[in-house]
Amino acid sequence: MNVDLREGSFGALGIFPEPTHHWTLPDGRVWLSFSRAGESYWLRFPGLSDYLVSPDGHQVWQYPVTGTDTATLEHLFLNQVLPLAQSLQGALVFHASAVTVGTGAVAFLGHSGRGKSTLAASFAANGESFLTDDGLQLIQQPDGYWVEPSHPSIRLWDDSREALIHRDATLSSPVQYTFKARVLSDTLLSSCRERRPLRRVYFLGEGLANDVVIQPVKPSQALISLVNHSFVLDTASGSAMGRHFDALSRMVELPIFFTLDYPRQYDMLDQVRTTLARHVNDCPIPT
């Protein structure tokens, strides 16, 4: 699903329309404001950039604040604006990471800080590949759902990067709103650039388990979790939200949804990878 990014002049932007709602950070600060202007959508990342998204999601105009660097703008577009624009095109896009396991793919969903990126990097640094660090886009095919690869980079805190990939990792330019490093795919961190069939979706727990624990999730619970982790721009449209809800309702009927919890210790990740690979291979999904 293509999205054309164009440049605009912040000075010509004028007054930002009254926001309809916000996304906030854990400390309460506004991270992203949403607004409407006619049929188009406005997005504001305070102090960084505004974006105007066409009604069909195929075009985006970028209005950067003076002083916002190129790396930050690229990161905002790829990780936040692009998934929201794609949702207007009917795509199923989630806040999630995904990796290969054998010939298939598994996805990890969870709140910020649950370890999605660390888990994806662990797989990618130990014989598998990552498909996306965030902005998981699913393509529905007659034989199920397929994971669309995104840009080949993973955001990691320094301790995770040093524990999993060492200091020789290839880094992109830092961005202005986070201290996380953006680690690029290379020989130390493998990425997959082809679609892979989705075999499992794991909702990450809080790290309270004493061992690796996997449990099935009821469709009703999976539906709530998918809704909470969806990229959806047109939340005010009842018909759009209805279509999104219907699509998720069909998806959760598949027996692929599980909770995953494990102690958040780097020396546990080998066991996590082994357990997940066995879980995927021992219980193939019927087609």
N, C-alpha and C positions, 0 to 999 in steps of 0.2 A: 504494500500500500504506500504509494509515493506521496510525499509532502514537499512542496516547493517552498524553500525559505528565502525571503527577500529582506533587504535592508531598508529601514526607515530612519528618519531624523527625529531624535527625541524632542528637539525644539519645536517641531511641527505637530507633536502629538496632541497638545492641548490638555484639557482637563480629563483625568481618568474617570470614567463613569462610576457611580456609586456601587461599591462591591456588593455582590449578592451573598457571598460566603467566603471563608478563609480556610487555608490549611495552616496550622500552627506547629511550632517546634515544642519539644518537651518542656522548655522553660517558659512557654506561653507567648513567645514572640511570633509575629505573623511571618510565615515563610512564603505563602502564595495567596494572592487575592484574585477572586474571580468576578467578572462583571460582564454585562451584555451591552451592546450598542446596535440596535436594530436586530438583524439576524446573525450578526457576527459576535465573536467571543473575545473578551480582553483578559489577559493574564498579567499580573504584576508581581515581580519578585522585588520587594522593596530595596531600593538602593543599588539594584543591579541592572534590571531590564524589564521592559514591558513587551508584550506580544499581542498581536491581533491575529485571530484565527478565523478563516473564512467559514461560512455556515456548513460547507461540506467537508471541511478538514483537509482540503488538498493544498491550501496556500496559507503560509504564515508570514507575517511581517514582524521584523524584530526592531525594537526601539531601545537601544542600550543607553544606560546612564553614562555620562562622561566619566571615564576612568575605569570602566569595566573591561577587563582584558579579554582577548580572543579565546583563551582556554576556558575561562569561566562561561562565556557565552556559548561555546560549543557544548560544554557539559550541561548547561541548563536546557539547551534545545534537545540534546539526545536523550537525557534521562527524565525530563519532566514534560516539556512541551510536545515533543514528537508523540509519545504514547497517548497524550490527551487528544491531540489532533487525529490520530489513528482511530480513537474511539468513535469519532464522528463518522468515520467511514464504515462503521459496523464491526470493527476488530474487537476481539477479546484480548485485553491487555491488563496485566496484573503487576503489582509491586512484588516481584519474585525473582529469584535466580534459578538457573537451570543448567544441568550438566549432562554429559553423555554417561550412560552405563551400558556397556556393550553396544548394541546397534540401536538402542532406544534412548530416551531422555527422561530424566526425573526433574521435578521442580520443587523448590523450597519456598514456602510462604511464611511470613512471620513479621511481627512488629519490628521496628528499628531497634537494633541491638541484640536481636536473637541469634545472629551469626550466619545469615544467609550468604554473605559474601565470603566469609572465612571458610564455610563449608564448600562453596563452589571452587574457591582457590585450592583447597585441599585436594579435591578430585582432579583439577586441572594440572596440579604439580606432581601427580602420582599415577600417571598412566591413562587418565581419561581426559576430557576436554570440557570447557565451559561454553555454553551457548549464549547466555546473557547473565549479567550481574543484576540488572533491574529492567523493568519494562518488558516483561515476558509477554510476547505476542503469540497467540495460538491460531493456527489455521485449521479449520474444520474440513476434513476430507471424508469420502465414503467409508474409509477404514478407521476413522477416529480423528484425534486431534494431533497436529504436528506443531513442533516448536520452531518458530522463526528465529534464526540467529540475529543478534544485535551487534553493536560495535564491540570490537575485541579488546575490552579492558575491564578491570575489576577495581573497585575502590576498597582500600584496606587501611586500617590503622597500622602504624609502624611495627607494633609488636607482632601482629598477624603476618605482616610482610616478612619480617625477619625470621619468624618461626617456620614459615611455609615455603618461602621462595628465596630467602637470604637477601643480602644487600646488593647482589648483582642484578636484581630485577630491573627491567626497562620501565622507566617512569615517564609519564607525560608531564607537561607543564602544570604546576600547582594551580588550583582554583581559589577564588577569593573568599568563599563562604564556608570552607571546611578544611580541617587539617589532615583529612584522609588523603593518602596518596592514590593516584590513579595508575595502576600497574597495567602495562600493555602486554598483550600476548606476544610471546617469543618462545625460545627453546625451553625456558624454565616454566612457562605457563601456557599450556596448549589451549587453543580455542577451536571450535568447530564452526565452519562457515556454511554448512548444509543443514537443511531441515531434518529433524529427527522426530520419529513418532513418540508421543507422550505416553509413558508407561506408568508413572506414579506421580502423585502430588502429595508432598509431606508438609503439614502445618507444624512449624517448630514450636516446641514448648519453652518453658522459662529456664530450663537447665537445672531443674530440681531433682531429676532422676539420678539414681546411683549407678545406673548402667544404661546401655542403649535400649530404649523402650519404644516399640512401634505398636500402635493400636489402630484398628479400623475406625473410620468416622462415618456416622450416619449421614444420609443425603441432606437432611435438614440442617445439620451442623456444618457440613461442607458448604452449603449454599450461603449461609450467613458469613462464613469466613471468606468466601470468594467475593461476595458483595463488598465486604470491608476492605479488601485488598485490590479492588478494581480501579483502573484509571477510567473515569467517566467524566466527560466535560459537560455534556448537556443533561445536567441533573434536574433541571426545571421542567423538562418535557416529559409528560406522563407517558406518551407513546414510546419515546426513546428508552426510558427507564423500563417500561413494560417489555420491550423487545430484549433488552439486556437481561432482565430477570428471567424471561422465558428461555433464553439461550443458556444461562447458567443452570436453570432447573433441568434442562435436558442433559447437560454435562454431568451433573452430580449423580445421575443414575448409573454412571459407570463405576465399577468397583475398584477405583484407583486412588481413593482418598484415605489418608492415614495421618495420625499425629506421630511426631518423632521428637523424642526428648533424650538428652544425654548430658553428662557433666561437661561443662564448658572448659575443657582442658585440652591443650594441644596434643598431649600424648594419648588422648582418647580417639583422635580422628581416624587413625588406622582402623580401629575397631568399628567405627561408624561406617566407613566406606565398605568394609568387608560385609557388615551386617546388611547394609542397603543393597549391595550387589546380590547377595543371597536372597533377600526378600523379593527383588525384582525377578530373578531367574527362577525361583522355586514356584512362583505363582503367576504364570503368564496370563495376560489379560485376554479373554475371549474376544474374537472379532466377528 
